[in-house]
Amino acid sequence: MIEPTKLPTVESIDRHTILSSPLTDDKFLRPDGMPFWQFLEIHDIPFQKKDFPFLTNYSTPRIKPSFDFKHYMELSSRGEALSYLYSGLGRALNYVGPVLDMEMKHGFNDHTDRHTLWVSQTGVELLQRSGHSYDGNGYFDEKTEVLMTLVGMTHDLGNLQTRKEHSTYSAWLLTKLFENTVLNEQEFRTALFSILFHEEPVLISHGIDLSEGNPLQWALIAADKMHVGRDRIGGRSFVSGIKNGAFDDIHILLNALIVRSSWHLGVGEFVWNLDFSVDQLEKKFESFTKGNTRLWMPSIFQKMFISKGTMYRESFVTQFSEIYKDRIKLAARSVFLLFPYLNSFKVVLTDNDTRAKVGSGQVTVCTERR
């Protein structure tokens, strides 16, 4: 484990000692010591070893260096960076979802490359609009774009080994996957720092204030926290469906009710937009309906509408504000650090009511102020 006192700043990271494997050298193991291939087999997760070009075929897989960091830093765009990363990661990112699905009865929210691609793109857009370089010592540039792509695509890779300490494992994996970092040591350390501290519990446990970080980290956190909606629903959740009680998990319900998540800069404020709908479902959502193409709503929403006339949207606002309050606050803090001239972070919900039960127009979910 990482010792809290050794990581107050980016400069303090010693990738050879502090970030040595929480388990052992370069073996790819689960926290209980189980080899990764064995874990997939026990949990009936179909896999092909060729999908993991950075792992050996041995019964206990070892990590093979797959990237040259000097070469990576010579790339000039997100597109080039994605091509380079996929060549070394293969299809491994798409196994993060099935692995995490083992964590909960109705599955976990999606962490495949649907998530990492969204985070990397949104992070790049945030940094472009803020004008910041990756470390805050200059202006947005090609180096910042490829570094944001790197942390966006790999920040959750450690979930293949464990959810609880996934940011630690993700950073550790980078130290094993990349060679030739000496000439770009500062950039590499900043990427490690950003991945290590993209979750609030880790920041708290190590006594690090978000303001001690850097724009790369802030963009990663803001993008990560704002990715909610239907594309975050994992495969096992669809399989479970309402017949097996999938909506007993409030996180699945809330994500199912959000068509898309986006953001824009207003006058003195940052607006996180949630497009809400109980209609217009894709075919894959059939398990969340009763055969009429409309999303099945939990009884608490229905009772509130019948007894008090409370629109579905207002019931959603109450639940979303409570369940995701920590996520909202962390996203807001990161945004304020990226955009120091903004005074408020507003979460807005919009919908066109088609059944007179939802509530038409726009409503403010909540507002965080600097």
Order of alpha helices (4+ residues) and beta strands (2+ residues): alpha-beta-alpha-alpha-alpha-alpha-alpha-alpha-beta-alpha-alpha-alpha-alpha-alpha-beta-beta-alpha-alpha-alpha-beta-beta
